[in-house]
């Protein structure tokens, strides 16, 4: 009798020890297509953010064999409605989780429309080198061949993998892993929605195994570029789109609204026509910070020392390899700490 009791107790202790040794991952859900619902599985339309995170986790029950996982609902929106307030809420909650040692990694479920922006914002504000991984889906959870469950499973595996540490915020989608700075949504409807045109994916996850092909140039030391612990709002920064024959109506409206910064989604190497150029000079004279970015999907905006777009003469900042939407994020955060154009330019080269 004592012999059997000992065997039972030992088996129980072994199981407990195994469970206790599993990586701990917390899912922070914001809604999106991955939580979308559509009564007709054959249709593409859906309502985003309808399914709670607890239900999404039930679709991947085998994940509990590899990690200890729990979910929190941060928001229930389509990511086209993402706001700075939710970004700040997410960053604070992530920093709190890691400061309290509540998890070894975090996964954020998110709509794809602004997923790259949230990833980059968090990359600049998370105060830990532990993995933070964003994912989502292109098909709602109720659709035929929904891609959300696989993406969520893979993202949890990536977040729980020790090799994902100190790589900054990551985005896991369609079995590929991207770094937050370089990833861009490049397809409107396909399940291969993301890519990094300048650098490519930094890794893959397949059959529950994580492979990194390259070392991210954006390694995270555990101390973020910006401290948002006491920030309740960010300076206003707007984006002006350049195109053939563009007028100055939009940029003038932003100048008159006394926005703090303007990013030009320029043509080519951050260029824009004479109408916008005149208003750029007006904005700079009024103390509005202006950044030259580009609407082109790959390449970088370089400093120009001669010709029409000499940044030293225009008083502008060149965005390097940040697209307009990410340049906006960096400028908003930069303006919380300095109004010095040269220091902000250094940030664009560093982050």
Secondary structure per residue as TSV (DSSP state, phi and psi in degrees):
chain	resnum	aa	ss	phi	psi
A	1	X	-	360.0	-46.3
A	2	X	H	-65.0	-35.8
A	3	X	H	-62.5	-46.2
A	4	X	H	-66.7	-38.3
A	5	X	H	-62.7	-39.9
A	6	X	H	-64.2	-41.3
A	7	X	H	-64.2	-43.3
A	8	X	H	-63.1	-45.8
A	9	X	H	-63.5	-41.4
A	10	X	H	-64.3	-41.1
A	11	X	H	-62.9	-41.3
A	12	X	H	-64.0	-43.8
A	13	X	H	-64.2	-38.8
A	14	X	H	-62.6	-42.8
A	15	X	H	-63.5	-43.6
A	16	X	H	-61.9	-42.9
A	17	X	H	-63.1	-41.0
A	18	X	H	-62.5	-45.5
A	19	X	H	-61.8	-40.6
A	20	X	H	-68.6	-25.0
A	21	X	H	-88.2	-6.7
A	22	X	S	-67.8	144.1
A	23	X	E	-59.8	146.5
A	24	X	E	-104.2	124.4
A	25	X	E	-126.2	132.3
A	26	X	E	-109.1	132.3
A	27	X	E	-98.1	124.5
A	28	X	E	-106.8	112.9
A	29	X	E	-97.9	135.6
A	30	X	E	-118.0	2.7
A	31	X	E	104.3	-132.7
A	32	X	S	85.6	-176.5
A	33	X	G	-61.8	-34.7
A	34	X	G	-59.4	-26.2
A	35	X	G	-107.1	20.2
A	36	X	-	-79.9	154.9
A	37	X	B	-133.3	137.0
A	38	X	-	-143.8	122.1
A	39	X	S	-62.9	-26.7
A	40	X	S	-108.2	109.1
A	41	X	T	-64.4	-15.6
A	42	X	T	-86.2	-9.3
A	43	X	-	-97.7	153.4
A	44	X	S	-85.7	-30.8
A	45	X	-	-68.9	154.5
A	46	X	-	-166.8	168.5
A	47	X	B	-105.4	118.1
A	48	X	T	-73.8	155.5
A	49	X	T	69.9	22.1
A	50	X	-	-88.5	-26.6
A	51	X	S	-97.2	124.9
A	52	X	-	-69.1	158.6
A	53	X	H	-61.4	-33.2
A	54	X	H	-59.3	-39.0
A	55	X	H	-69.9	-38.6
A	56	X	H	-62.4	-38.4
A	57	X	H	-68.4	-28.8
A	58	X	H	-66.0	-21.4
A	59	X	T	-78.3	-9.6
A	60	X	T	-130.1	61.1
A	61	X	G	-60.9	-28.0
A	62	X	G	-69.4	-13.2
A	63	X	G	-64.0	-25.7
A	64	X	G	-69.0	-12.3
A	65	X	G	-77.3	-17.5
A	66	X	T	-112.4	-27.1
A	67	X	E	-143.1	159.0
A	68	X	E	-93.4	117.5
A	69	X	E	-127.7	142.6
A	70	X	E	-145.2	159.1
A	71	X	E	-123.5	151.9
A	72	X	E	-133.4	138.7
A	73	X	E	-94.1	110.8
A	74	X	E	-89.6	-39.8
A	75	X	E	-156.0	166.9
A	76	X	E	-137.8	71.4
A	77	X	E	-131.7	163.2
A	78	X	-	-76.8	142.7
A	79	X	G	-71.7	-9.0
A	80	X	G	-66.5	-16.5
A	81	X	G	-100.3	13.2
A	82	X	-	-62.2	142.9
A	83	X	-	-129.1	164.0
A	84	X	H	-62.2	-36.3
A	85	X	H	-59.6	-42.1
A	86	X	H	-69.5	-37.6
A	87	X	H	-57.6	-47.3
A	88	X	H	-63.9	-39.7
A	89	X	H	-62.6	-44.2
A	90	X	H	-62.2	-49.6
A	91	X	H	-61.0	-42.1
A	92	X	H	-65.7	-41.3
A	93	X	H	-66.7	-40.3
A	94	X	H	-61.8	-47.4
A	95	X	H	-62.2	-36.3
A	96	X	H	-66.7	-44.5
A	97	X	H	-59.0	-46.7
A	98	X	H	-72.9	-36.0
A	99	X	H	-63.7	-33.4
A	100	X	T	-90.4	1.1
A	101	X	T	54.8	46.2
A	102	X	-	-88.0	-14.0
A	103	X	-	-155.1	156.7
A	104	X	S	-94.4	-16.7
A	105	X	E	-161.9	159.6
A	106	X	E	-131.0	138.2
A	107	X	E	-115.8	137.1
A	108	X	E	-116.5	118.9
A	109	X	E	-87.1	135.5
A	110	X	-	-157.1	144.8
A	111	X	-	-63.3	155.3
A	112	X	S	-83.4	-18.9
A	113	X	T	-58.3	-43.4
A	114	X	T	-122.3	21.0
A	115	X	H	-61.9	-38.9
A	116	X	H	-65.3	-32.6
A	117	X	H	-70.5	-45.7
A	118	X	H	-61.2	-41.8
A	119	X	H	-59.3	-44.1
A	120	X	H	-70.2	-40.2
A	121	X	H	-58.1	-47.0
A	122	X	H	-66.5	-33.4
A	123	X	H	-61.1	-28.0
A	124	X	H	-91.6	-10.5
A	125	X	H	-127.4	-10.0
A	126	X	-	-79.0	130.7
A	127	X	-	-99.4	50.3
A	128	X	-	-159.0	153.4
A	129	X	S	-96.4	5.6
A	130	X	S	-71.7	153.9
A	131	X	E	-66.4	134.4
A	132	X	E	-125.1	122.1
A	133	X	E	-128.0	125.8
A	134	X	E	-98.0	145.6
A	135	X	E	-153.2	174.0
A	136	X	-	-172.0	-149.8
A	137	X	-	-155.8	163.8
A	138	X	S	-102.5	-13.3
A	139	X	S	-121.4	139.1
A	140	X	-	-64.5	159.3
A	141	X	T	-59.5	-24.7
A	142	X	T	-94.1	3.1
A	143	X	S	-83.4	159.7
A	144	X	T	-62.4	133.3
A	145	X	T	55.0	45.7
A	146	X	-	-60.8	138.6
A	147	X	-	-98.3	-2.9
A	148	X	H	-66.2	-43.6
A	149	X	H	-62.6	-42.0
A	150	X	H	-65.3	-43.9
A	151	X	H	-63.2	-40.6
A	152	X	H	-65.6	-44.8
A	153	X	H	-57.7	-48.4
A	154	X	H	-63.1	-41.7
A	155	X	H	-63.2	-39.3
A	156	X	H	-64.0	-41.7
A	157	X	H	-61.2	-43.9
A	158	X	H	-63.4	-44.4
A	159	X	H	-66.1	-26.6
A	160	X	H	-91.3	-5.9
A	161	X	-	-85.8	130.0
A	162	X	G	-62.2	-26.1
A	163	X	G	-73.3	-10.5
A	164	X	G	-85.0	-5.7
A	165	X	T	-69.8	145.2
A	166	X	T	64.4	25.7
A	167	X	S	-106.6	8.2
A	168	X	-	76.4	-175.5
A	169	X	S	-71.5	137.9
A	170	X	E	-118.0	160.1
A	171	X	E	-126.5	124.2
A	172	X	E	-113.6	122.8
A	173	X	E	-156.0	132.5
A	174	X	T	53.3	42.2
A	175	X	T	70.4	8.5
A	176	X	E	-112.7	151.8
A	177	X	E	-118.8	129.5
A	178	X	E	-124.6	150.8
A	179	X	E	-85.9	151.7
A	180	X	T	-64.0	-34.0
A	181	X	T	-68.9	-37.4
A	182	X	T	-100.8	-13.8
A	183	X	-	-74.1	142.2
A	184	X	E	-140.4	142.1
A	185	X	E	-77.1	121.4
A	186	X	-	-121.5	5.3
A	187	X	-	-140.9	134.4
A	188	X	S	-76.8	-30.4
A	189	X	S	-133.5	-18.7
A	190	X	S	-75.2	155.3
A	191	X	S	-71.7	-16.1
A	192	X	-	-93.5	59.1
A	193	X	-	-76.4	-21.7
A	194	X	E	-116.4	151.6
A	195	X	E	-157.5	170.5
A	196	X	-	-123.2	90.2
A	197	X	T	-56.6	-33.0
A	198	X	T	-82.9	-28.4
A	199	X	T	-127.8	-22.0
A	200	X	-	80.8	171.1
A	201	X	-	-64.8	146.3
A	202	X	S	-91.3	-9.4
A	203	X	E	-173.1	178.9
A	204	X	E	-135.9	158.9
A	205	X	E	-129.5	126.3
A	206	X	E	-146.2	129.5
A	207	X	T	52.9	38.5
A	208	X	T	78.8	11.5
A	209	X	E	-121.2	136.5
A	210	X	E	-100.0	131.8
A	211	X	E	-125.2	128.4
A	212	X	E	-107.8	126.4
A	213	X	-	-89.4	-29.9
A	214	X	S	-136.5	163.3
A	215	X	-	-93.8	124.7
A	216	X	-	-61.0	138.6
A	217	X	S	-77.4	-6.8
A	218	X	S	-112.2	50.3
A	219	X	-	-61.9	140.8
A	220	X	-	-103.7	119.3
A	221	X	-	-82.8	-9.3
A	222	X	S	104.2	-6.5
A	223	X	S	-121.0	113.7
A	224	X	-	-74.1	165.7
A	225	X	S	-68.5	-29.7
A	226	X	-	-135.0	137.9
A	227	X	-	-97.1	112.7
A	228	X	-	-104.7	12.6
A	229	X	T	-60.7	-29.6
A	230	X	T	-113.6	9.2
A	231	X	-	-91.1	127.8
A	232	X	S	-104.4	-17.9
A	233	X	-	-156.6	163.4
A	234	X	-	-114.3	153.6
A	235	X	-	-57.2	151.7
A	236	X	-	-81.1	129.7
A	237	X	E	-134.1	130.4
A	238	X	E	-115.7	162.3
A	239	X	E	-116.4	131.5
A	240	X	E	-111.6	127.5
A	241	X	E	-93.8	127.4
A	242	X	-	-95.7	145.7
A	243	X	-	-162.8	171.0
A	244	X	T	-61.4	124.1
A	245	X	T	75.7	21.4
A	246	X	-	-63.2	140.7
A	247	X	-	-92.2	173.7
A	248	X	S	-96.6	10.3
A	249	X	H	-59.0	-49.1
A	250	X	H	-65.6	-48.8
A	251	X	H	-65.8	-36.1
A	252	X	H	-66.1	-36.3
A	253	X	H	-63.5	-41.0
A	254	X	H	-66.8	-40.4
A	255	X	H	-62.1	-44.1
A	256	X	H	-68.0	-25.0
A	257	X	T	-82.9	0.6
A	258	X	T	60.7	42.1
A	259	X	-	-64.5	156.0
A	260	X	S	-83.1	-24.7
A	261	X	E	-156.3	155.9
A	262	X	E	-135.2	132.7
A	263	X	E	-108.1	128.3
A	264	X	E	-93.7	118.0
A	265	X	E	-82.6	81.6
A	266	X	E	-77.3	168.7
A	267	X	B	-82.9	152.1
A	268	X	T	51.4	-129.4
A	269	X	T	-85.2	52.9
A	270	X	T	73.5	31.5
A	271	X	B	-94.2	164.3
A	272	X	-	-158.0	162.9
A	273	X	-	-78.5	177.1
A	274	X	H	-64.1	-34.1
A	275	X	H	-62.5	-47.7
A	276	X	H	-69.2	-37.1
A	277	X	H	-58.7	-41.9
A	278	X	H	-62.7	-39.2
A	279	X	H	-73.8	-30.1
A	280	X	H	-60.7	-45.7
A	281	X	H	-61.2	-40.0
A	282	X	H	-63.4	-42.4
A	283	X	H	-62.9	-45.3
A	284	X	H	-62.0	-41.2
A	285	X	H	-63.2	-28.9
A	286	X	T	-85.9	3.0
A	287	X	T	84.8	14.5
A	288	X	-	-87.9	128.6
A	289	X	E	-76.9	129.9
A	290	X	E	-121.0	129.4
A	291	X	E	-115.1	132.5
A	292	X	E	-90.4	113.2
A	293	X	E	-117.6	-166.1
A	294	X	E	-141.5	146.1
A	295	X	S	-79.2	-9.0
A	296	X	S	-72.3	138.3
A	297	X	S	-74.2	-22.4
A	298	X	S	-135.7	168.6
A	299	X	S	92.8	-172.7
A	300	X	-	-137.2	159.3
A	301	X	B	-91.2	122.9
A	302	X	-	-105.8	158.5
A	303	X	-	-68.2	141.2
A	304	X	B	-119.1	120.8
A	305	X	-	-98.4	-9.1
A	306	X	S	-132.7	159.3
A	307	X	S	86.6	-160.9
A	308	X	T	-74.2	-19.8
A	309	X	T	-120.6	45.0
A	310	X	B	-75.2	109.1
A	311	X	H	-61.9	-33.6
A	312	X	H	-65.8	-32.2
A	313	X	H	-84.4	-39.0
A	314	X	H	-73.7	-26.0
A	315	X	T	80.1	22.4
A	316	X	-	-101.1	171.3
A	317	X	E	-116.3	136.9
A	318	X	E	-95.4	143.4
A	319	X	-	-85.3	-4.4
A	320	X	B	59.2	-122.3
A	321	X	T	-103.1	19.8
A	322	X	-	-90.9	130.2
A	323	X	-	-72.2	170.8
A	324	X	H	-56.5	-42.4
A	325	X	H	-69.3	-32.8
A	326	X	H	-81.1	-33.5
A	327	X	H	-61.5	-37.5
A	328	X	H	-60.4	-44.2
A	329	X	H	-63.0	-47.4
A	330	X	H	-63.7	-39.9
A	331	X	H	-65.9	-40.5
A	332	X	H	-58.5	-46.7
A	333	X	H	-69.6	-39.8
A	334	X	H	-61.1	-38.6
A	335	X	T	-70.0	-10.9
A	336	X	T	-79.0	-14.2
A	337	X	T	-120.3	-20.4
A	338	X	-	-158.8	155.1
A	339	X	-	-113.5	9.0
A	340	X	-	-82.6	114.4
A	341	X	H	-59.1	-40.5
A	342	X	H	-65.4	-39.6
A	343	X	H	-67.3	-38.1
A	344	X	H	-66.3	-38.5
A	345	X	H	-59.9	-40.4
A	346	X	H	-61.2	-36.8
A	347	X	H	-64.5	-38.6
A	348	X	H	-66.4	-27.8
A	349	X	H	-83.3	-21.7
A	350	X	H	-95.4	-34.9
A	351	X	-	-110.9	360.0
